Amino acid sequence: MGIKQEFGKKIKRMRINRGLTQEELAEAVDLSQRAMSGIETGENFVSAETIDKLVRVLDTSMEELFATEHLKDGEELIEEINEKLNYLNDDPSKLIIVYNVVKSLLKE
């Protein structure tokens, strides 16, 4: 999957998570619904001006908008998680929170 498709999927996911329709997001960033549909499906890409508007309207950051952690394989992600967990050794309260989150994810 190419960058346009990945970016479009991310925009769609963020839009839905924020409770916006495609039409509402398109209007908020001064695009037609057809253009927004093209972005979400990866047929079109956005201009720098539209990226700025998306960051504002979706209440996100450039880093989050272009984050690619979801493209990493399982081994890479586990390695990064372990590295980050090492920083929590000095903060037992945060370590307990992480433990409870992981535990709740494993419940059926």
C-alpha positions in Angstrom: 0.0 0.0 0.0 1.4 3.4 -1.0 1.7 6.6 1.1 -1.4 8.2 -0.4 -3.5 5.2 0.6 -2.0 5.0 4.1 -2.5 8.7 4.6 -6.0 8.5 3.4 -6.8 5.6 5.7 -5.4 7.6 8.6 -7.5 10.7 7.8 -10.6 8.5 7.6 -9.8 6.8 10.9 -9.2 10.2 12.6 -12.3 11.7 11.1 -14.5 8.8 12.4 -12.9 8.8 15.8 -13.8 12.5 16.1 -17.4 11.9 15.1 -17.2 13.8 11.8 -18.8 12.9 8.5 -16.8 13.1 5.4 -18.9 16.1 4.3 -18.3 17.9 7.6 -14.5 17.4 7.4 -14.5 18.5 3.8 -16.4 21.6 4.6 -14.1 22.4 7.6 -11.0 22.2 5.4 -12.5 24.0 2.4 -12.7 20.9 0.1 -15.5 19.3 -1.8 -16.8 16.0 -0.5 -15.6 14.4 -3.7 -12.1 15.7 -3.1 -12.1 14.5 0.5 -13.3 11.1 -0.7 -10.4 11.0 -3.1 -8.0 11.7 -0.3 -9.5 9.0 2.0 -9.3 6.4 -0.8 -5.8 7.4 -1.7 -6.7 8.6 -5.2 -5.6 12.2 -4.4 -3.1 13.7 -2.0 -3.4 16.9 -0.1 -1.6 20.3 -0.4 0.5 21.7 2.5 -2.3 24.2 3.1 -4.9 21.4 3.5 -2.5 19.5 5.8 -2.4 22.6 8.1 -6.2 22.7 8.1 -6.5 19.0 8.8 -4.2 19.3 11.8 -6.3 22.1 13.2 -9.7 20.5 12.4 -8.8 17.0 13.6 -7.1 18.5 16.7 -3.9 16.6 16.1 -0.2 17.2 15.5 1.9 16.8 12.4 3.7 14.0 14.2 0.5 12.1 14.8 -0.8 12.7 11.4 2.3 11.3 9.7 3.2 8.7 12.3 4.1 5.3 10.8 4.3 3.1 13.8 1.4 1.1 12.6 3.5 0.0 9.6 6.1 -1.7 11.8 6.1 -5.4 12.2 5.4 -7.1 15.5 9.0 -7.7 16.5 9.9 -4.1 16.0 6.9 -2.9 18.0 7.7 -5.3 20.9 11.3 -4.1 21.0 10.2 -0.4 21.1 7.6 -1.2 23.8 10.2 -2.9 25.9 12.6 0.0 25.5 9.8 2.4 26.7 8.9 0.1 29.6 12.4 0.4 30.9 11.8 4.1 31.5 8.9 3.2 33.8 11.0 1.3 36.3 11.4 4.5 38.4 7.6 5.2 38.4 5.7 2.3 39.8 2.3 4.1 39.4 2.8 4.4 35.7 4.0 0.8 35.5 0.8 -0.4 37.2 -1.3 1.6 34.7 0.6 -0.1 31.8 0.1 -3.5 33.4 -3.6 -2.9 33.8 -4.0 -1.8 30.2 -2.2 -4.8 28.9 -4.1 -7.1 31.3 -7.4 -5.7 30.1 -6.4 -6.1 26.4 -5.8 -9.8 27.1 -9.2 -10.5 28.6 -11.7 -12.3 26.5 
